[in-house]
């Protein structure tokens, strides 16, 4: 699992600066699309013949892994594990009947997940690459993003605050920026 880089460098207080992070220049030249970043729990679903056959959750990195930029990847989630029960509620609330076979990274969102900042009524999984919530005309400058994030409402769940933006390059690269980064 590759870490999604933040598009700007950070200062000593962990806030972003106007300096573009090396490797993320493509965001500022206008390449790729901008999608809404949702605040939930990162999971990976494996789908076969319109059914979910495997559920994995992101293994949070240790302090040492974070410092080195490492990402440990996914581990199996278990229906009998109380800490995974809300993931499985989101999985149960997700229609995968028309999704092609494969493994997909998603965000489990909704009640009881990360405080439900989007105010969703029922839990579901939001697929990062299948019909994502696209942000048209997203700013591609430090000042533009900072201004947008002053009052950035969710397009996925109007009336609630959005977490940020994930930029998707046509070659598969991704980069992100969060409201709290400013």
C-alpha positions in Angstrom: 0.0 0.0 0.0 1.5 3.3 -1.0 1.0 6.4 1.2 -0.9 9.2 -0.5 1.4 12.2 -0.3 0.2 15.6 0.9 0.7 18.0 -2.0 2.5 20.7 0.0 5.5 20.6 2.3 4.9 21.0 6.0 6.5 23.4 8.6 7.7 22.6 12.1 4.1 22.8 13.4 3.0 20.2 10.8 1.0 22.8 8.9 1.4 23.1 5.1 3.5 25.8 3.5 3.2 27.3 0.0 6.0 25.0 -1.2 5.0 22.2 -3.5 6.1 18.7 -2.3 8.5 17.0 -4.7 6.6 14.6 -6.9 3.3 16.5 -6.6 4.0 19.2 -9.2 1.4 17.6 -11.5 -1.4 18.7 -9.2 -0.4 22.4 -9.7 0.0 22.1 -13.5 -3.7 21.0 -13.7 -3.2 17.3 -14.4 -5.7 14.8 -13.0 -9.1 15.2 -11.4 -10.0 16.4 -7.9 -12.3 14.3 -5.7 -13.7 14.8 -2.3 -11.7 13.1 0.6 -14.2 11.6 3.1 -13.5 11.1 6.7 -14.1 7.5 7.7 -12.2 4.2 8.0 -10.0 3.0 5.2 -10.9 -0.5 4.0 -10.3 -2.7 1.0 -13.1 -4.9 -0.4 -12.5 -7.9 -2.7 -15.5 -8.5 -5.0 -16.2 -11.6 -7.0 -19.4 -12.2 -9.0 -21.1 -9.2 -7.4 -20.4 -10.4 -3.8 -17.9 -9.2 -1.3 -15.5 -12.1 -0.6 -12.9 -10.4 1.6 -12.9 -7.4 3.9 -9.6 -5.8 5.0 -8.9 -2.7 7.1 -5.9 -0.4 7.0 -3.3 -1.3 9.5 -2.3 2.0 11.1 1.4 2.7 10.9 3.5 2.8 14.0 5.3 6.0 15.0 8.5 4.7 13.4 6.7 3.8 10.2 5.1 7.3 10.1 8.5 9.0 10.6 10.0 7.0 7.7 6.9 7.4 5.5 6.1 3.7 5.6 2.6 2.3 5.2 2.0 -1.2 6.5 -1.0 -1.9 4.3 -4.1 -3.9 5.1 -5.0 -6.7 7.4 -8.1 -8.9 7.5 -11.2 -7.5 9.3 -13.3 -10.1 11.1 -17.1 -10.0 11.7 -16.6 -11.4 15.2 -14.1 -8.7 16.2 -16.0 -6.0 18.1 -13.6 -3.3 16.8 -14.6 -4.2 13.2 -18.4 -4.3 13.7 -19.0 -0.8 12.2 -16.9 -1.7 9.2 -19.1 -4.7 8.6 -22.2 -2.5 9.0 -20.9 -0.3 6.2 -20.1 -3.3 4.1 -23.6 -4.6 4.6 -24.9 -1.2 3.5 -23.0 -1.3 0.2 -24.4 -2.6 -3.1 -21.6 -4.3 -5.0 -23.8 -6.3 -7.4 -22.7 -4.3 -10.5 -19.0 -3.8 -9.5 -16.5 -5.7 -11.6 -14.4 -8.4 -9.9 -11.3 -7.1 -8.1 -10.0 -5.5 -5.0 -11.0 -1.9 -4.2 -9.9 0.6 -1.6 -12.8 2.4 0.0 -13.7 4.6 3.0 -16.3 3.1 5.4 -18.4 6.0 6.4 -21.6 6.7 8.4 -22.9 6.4 11.9 -20.4 5.2 14.6 -17.5 5.7 12.2 -15.0 8.5 13.0 -17.9 10.4 14.6 -19.9 10.5 11.4 -18.8 14.0 10.4 -20.9 13.8 7.2 -24.1 13.2 9.2 -25.0 10.1 7.2 -28.1 8.1 8.2 -26.8 4.7 7.2 -23.3 3.3 6.9 -21.8 2.5 3.5 -18.5 2.2 1.7 -17.3 4.9 -0.6 -15.1 3.6 -3.4 -12.2 5.9 -4.1 -12.0 5.2 -7.9 -15.5 4.0 -8.8 -17.7 7.1 -9.5 -16.0 9.4 -7.0 -17.4 12.7 -6.0 -15.6 15.0 -8.4 -14.8 18.6 -7.5 -15.0 20.7 -10.6 -12.7 23.7 -10.9 -10.8 22.8 -7.7 -8.1 25.4 -7.0 -4.6 24.4 -7.8 -2.7 27.0 -5.8 -1.9 27.3 -2.1 -3.9 30.5 -1.7 -6.8 29.1 -3.7 -7.0 25.9 -1.6 -6.6 27.8 1.7 -9.5 30.1 0.7 -11.7 27.2 -0.4 -11.0 25.3 2.8 -12.2 28.3 5.0 -15.8 27.1 4.3 -15.5 23.8 2.4 -18.9 22.0 2.4 -19.1 18.4 1.3 -20.5 17.6 -2.1 -21.1 14.0 -1.0 -23.2 15.1 2.0 -24.3 18.7 1.6 -24.6 20.7 4.7 -21.6 19.0 6.3 -17.9 20.0 6.2 -15.6 18.1 3.8 -12.4 16.6 5.0 -10.3 17.6 1.9 -9.4 16.7 -1.6 -7.7 13.8 -3.3 -6.2 14.5 -6.7 -6.0 11.5 -9.1 -3.5 11.5 -12.0 -4.4 9.5 -15.1 -1.4 7.3 -14.5 -2.8 6.2 -11.1 -0.8 8.5 -8.8 -2.8 10.2 -6.1 -2.0 13.2 -3.8 -4.1 14.8 -1.1 -4.7 17.9 1.0 -6.9 18.2 4.1 -8.7 21.2 5.6 -6.8 20.7 8.8 -3.5 20.9 7.0 -3.8 24.7 6.9 
